[in-house]
Amino acid sequence: MSPTATPLPKGRASHYNGPATTLEQSLNTHKNGFTQGMKLEFPSGGTFGFGADDLKGFSRSFAEVEWLLLVLVLLYMTFAQVTLEERAAMLMALFFFGAFVLSFHYANFFRQENLWKLALEAGVMLVFITWVVAYSGKLASPLLNLYLIAIVASALTLGKVFSLVILVAIAAAYLLLFGITSGTSLLSVPYVTRLLAQLAPVVLVGYLTTMLAADIRFVVDRLNYMSQSDELTGLLNMRGFMPLMEREASRSQRYGHQFAVLMVDCDQLKAINDAYGHEAGNRFLNFIVGRLKEVTRTTDLLARYGGDEFLILLPETSPEGGLLVAERMRRAVSGSLLDLDGRPIAATVSIGVALFPEDSRDPRQLIDKADQAMYLSKQRGKNVVSTFTEAA
């Protein structure tokens, strides 16, 4: 076969102009687009939130807290001396709150978890607590500390803003309970002093829990970020790339879209390592990554496959479009020189292209076929773009 490059296909040129893709952009774009989760915030900056799996975990935690509240109120009614009126009022509260919990968590009232659902649950939880406290001694009730459970659950899951709203709601509940208990003026010094003394533990617990939750989330997100990125290039590693590719395959299958997978191999890395050392090789890899990013869109995914090989996923891309991008990448690399301490180093890449669904519908098979196409480019003399159809 001739070692000449694949001819440049026509059309869709402007479709691939755009800023380079980063790991954070890739994860945010694809988590939002394919998992419909909350927006993520990475420790390096940007935006922070929760994914769908996080929200499901929070929902389970809320359910456990709600059942705990029901059990504690039942225990109080069993062992405390309560009047018939108080018992009837608390039984009614138990019935409605239990029905609410069952409908929210076991009747699929909400098809998808979200923070507004959790906030609504927190609000209903506060109404339930206020009701049973009002009928069990008001501010002298042994159940008053149930507010601490509500504020801890909110602080751990809902974040600072929602926790502040919950705290204001608890303060309003204290005002209501104190107004029922005493005819003292709301502006009197004894009233304000007692109210602050009652609220201080709730505020302190809420503040400390919110700060702790933020620190935990920061560390978890940072660890997730590091576990899904390549330390040298900052691109996705295969652990981060494969779930996103699998979601893209599912999405493309559902909506009848095509996409392309490119396997890119650096032709000169071994020679540069041998001649100039591995530090020069690392600089060479980052140089290649910079050239590849110049061609990709923000929706494209770049990952380091291993050693001197890179994977690129091009969503919603036709066969012609995949070849167009691959050829642009080849030209971007071969048309640049790496300045290695005053020594200009030429670079080339060999690229293999595989297409979904034409070549395979299985993501791992698609990568393998892009790899086969890349090896064909090597056999054709390097600095070539080949497709799996040509390699088959």
N, C-alpha and C positions, 0 to 999 in steps of 0.2 A: 504493500500500500504506500501511497505517496505520503511524505511527512508534512505536506502543506496543511495549513490550518483550514478548518471548516469554513466555507464561505459565509459571509455575514448575511443573515436572513433579513428580509424587508419588514418594515412596519413595527409599531409599538415602541419606537425609540424613546419618546418622551415619557412613556409609562415607567421607566426605570430610573428617571432622574430623581434625586432626593437625598436627604442627609443620611449619614451612615447609621446603621443600626447598632445600638449598644445592648448589653445584657439586660439592663434595667428596662429599656424601652421594649425589648422583646418579651420579657416576662409580663410587664404590665399590659401590653397590647394583647397577648394571647390569653392571659388569665381573664381579662375582661371580655374578650371576644368569644372564647370557647368554654369557659367554666361559669361565666356570668357571676363571678365572685365580686366582692368589694375590692376597691382599688388598693394596691399594695404600696407601702412606703418602705424604702430601703434606707439603711442607716447612713448611706452617703448623701442623703438628701432626697428630694422628690416627695412622693405622696405615700401615705401609710394607711393601712386598713386591714381588712380581713378577707380571706378567701372563703369559698363555699364550704370547705371542710372545717374551717375554724368556726363558721356560723353554726354548722350542725353540732359541733362539740359544745358550743355555748348554749344551744337550745337544750341539749341533754342535761347540761349543768343546771339550767333554769328549772327544768322539770324536777330534778332531784331536790332543789331548794324548795320548790312549791310543795312537793310531797312532805318534806321535812316540816314545813310550816303547818300543814294539815295534821301531821302526827303530834306535834307539840301542842296544838290547840286541843286536840282530842285528849291528850294526857292531862292537860290542865282541867278540862271539864270532868275527867274521871276522878281526879284526886282532890280537886279544890272544892270548896263549898260555894256553890253558885245558886242563885235564886232561879225559880222557874222562868221568869222573864229573861234573865241573862242566858239561861240554857237555850231557850227557844231562839233568841237572837243569834247566838253563836252557831247553833245547828243550821239555821238558815244560811249564815255566812259560809259554813263548811260545805253545804250542799251546792251553792252557786259557785263557790271557788273551785270545788272539786269538778263540777261540770265544765267549768272554763278550762281547767288543766287538761281534762280528757279530750275536749274538742280541739284544743290547740295542738296537742302532741300525738293524738292517736286517731283523729278523724280527718287528718290531712286538710284542716281548715285553710292552712297556708301551703301552697304547693312548693314554695321556695323559701328558704330561710333568709331573713334579712334583719338588719338592726332595728327597723321600725317594729317588727313583730316582737323582738326582745324588749324594746322600750314599752310597748303596750302591755306585755306581761308584767314588767316591773311596776307600771302604773296600777294595774289590777291588784298586784301583790300588796301595794301600799294601801289601797282601799280596803282590802281584806284585813290587814293588820290593824288599821285604824278602827275598823268596825269592832273587832274582837277586843281591842284595848279599851274602847269606849264602854264596853259591857263587862269589863273585868277589873274595874278600879281606876280607869282613866290614867292619869299621870302616876298614880300609885300602883298601877297594874304590874304584876310580875311578868306579863307578856310584853311590856314596853320595849325590852331589849330585842324583840323580833325585828325592830327597825334596823338594827345593826346587820342582821342577815340580809335584808333588802339592799342596804347601801353597799355591803361587801360584794354581793352578786352583781350589782350594777357597775361598781367600780372596776371589777375584774373583766367585764365583758363589753360594756357600752362606751367606755372612754370618758374623757374629762367633761365634755359638754353635757352628755346625757346624765352623767353622775351629778353634775351641778344642778340640773333640773330636778332630779330625784331628791337631792338634798333640800332644795327649796320646797318641794312638795312635803317632805317630812317636817320642815319647820312650820309650814302651814297647818299640818296635822297637829303639831304640838300646840299651836295657837288655838285651834279648834277645841282640843281636849282640855286645855287650861281654861278656856272660856266657859266650857260646860261645867268644869269643876268649881270654879271660883268666880265671884262677882267682882274681883279686884280690877281696877282700871288697867287697861293694857299698857298705859304709859307710866305706870307707877314704878318706882325703883325696885321694890320687892318683886314685882312681876317680871320685869326685865332681867333681874339678877337670877331668878329661879329658872327662867326660860333659857338663858345662856348656859347655866350650869347643867340643865337637862340636855341641851343640844350639843354641848362641847364634845362629849365622847363620840357622838355620831359624826360630827364634822371631822374630828381627828382620825377616826377609823376610815372614813371615806377618803380623806386626803392621802393618808399613808397607803391605802390599798390601791388608789389610782396611780400613785407614783410607782409603786411596786409593779403593778400590771404594765405600766409603760416601759419600765426597765426590762421586764421579762420579754415583752414583745420586741423590744429593740434587739436584745440578744438573740432571740429565736430567729428574727428576720435576717440578722447579720449572718448567723450560722447557715440558714437556708441559702442566702445569697452566695456565701463562700462555697457551699457544697455543690452548687450548680454552675460555678464559673471556673474557667481556666485561669490559674494564677498568673501565668506569663502574659497572655494576650487579652485577658478580660472578657473573652467570648464565653458563650455557653459551653459547658462540657457535655458529655453524652448523657449524664444523669439529668441535666436540665433540658437537653434537647429532645430526648425521646418522648417524654410525655406530651410536649407541645406538638411534635410531629404526629403522634398518634391522634391527638385531638383534631389536628388539621385534616388528617385522613378521614376521620369520622365526619367532620363537617363537610368536606368535599364530597364524600359519598352521599351524604344526606341531600345536599343541594345540587349535585351534578357538576361540581367544579373540577377543574384540572389543577395540578400543581407539579412543579419540577424539583428534583433533587440533584444537586451538583456535588461531585467529589473533586476536590482541588488538591493536587500534590505539588509541592515545591521541588523543582527539578535540581536545584543546586545546593540544598541544605547540607548533605553529607560532605560535599567537597569543601564548603565554607567551614564546617566544623573541623575538618582535617587540616585545612590550611591556616585558619585564623583562630581556632578555638571555639568552644561552645558559647561563650558570651557573644561573640560575633554572630554565631548561629541564632541566638535568641533575638538579637537586633534584626537579623534578616527575617525571621518569622513575623515580628511586629511590623516590619516594612511591608511584607506581603499582605498582612491583615489590613493595613492602612489603604493599600491599593484596592483590595476587595471591597472595603466599605464605601469607597468612592462610587461604586457602581450600584450598590444595593439600595432598596427602598427601606423605609422605616418599618414596614410590615414583614420584610424578609428576615429569616433567622440565620445567623452565622454561628457555627460551633467548631471547636477544635476536636477532630476525630481522634487524633493521636499522632505523636511525632511531627511529621511535616505535612499532615493531611488535614483538610478542613471540609466540613459539610455546610452546604447552603440550601435552605428550603425557600422556594419562591411560591407563595400562595397565589391561587387563581391565575396561573400562568399556562399559556398554551405551549405546545411543542416548539413553535417558532419563537415564542418569547423566551423560553428556556435556553435555546441555542443563542439567541441574541445576547442575553445577559452573560452567558459563558464566554462568548467571543469578546465581549467588552472587557470582561475580567482578564482574559488572556492578554489583550492588547494593553490594558492599563498596567499590568505587571511588566510585560516585555518592553514597554515604552518608557520605563523609568530605570534609574540607576540608584543603587544604595551607596551612599557615601560612607565608607568604612574607614574612618580616620585618614581621610584624604585619598583613599583608594576607591575609585568607582567600580562597583560590583554589579554586573548584569544579572538579571533575574528572569526566569520564565516559570510557567506553571503548566501542568498537564491536567486537563479537566475532562471528567466523565459526566454525562447527563442521563438521568433516568426519569421517566414520566409516570404520573398517576392520572388515570388508571391504566394507561396503555401497556406499560411494562410490568406493573404489579399493583395490587391493592393493599398489599401487606407492607407496612413501613420498613421493617427490617429487611425484607427481600428487596425493597426498592433501594435501600442503601447499598446492599450487596451488588445490585445490578449497576448502580452508579459507580461502584468501585471497579467492577469489571470493565466498564466503559473507560474509566480513567487509565487502567492498565493497557487498554488498547491504544490510548493516546501515547503512553510511554513507548509501546512497541513501534508506533508510527514515527518515532524520532523526537518525542517530547515537544513542548510548546504547541500542543494541538488540542482541539476540542473534539470529542467523540461521543456518540450516543450509544445506548445499550443495543438499539436496533442494529447498529453497525457491528457491535461486538458479538451479537448472538449468532 
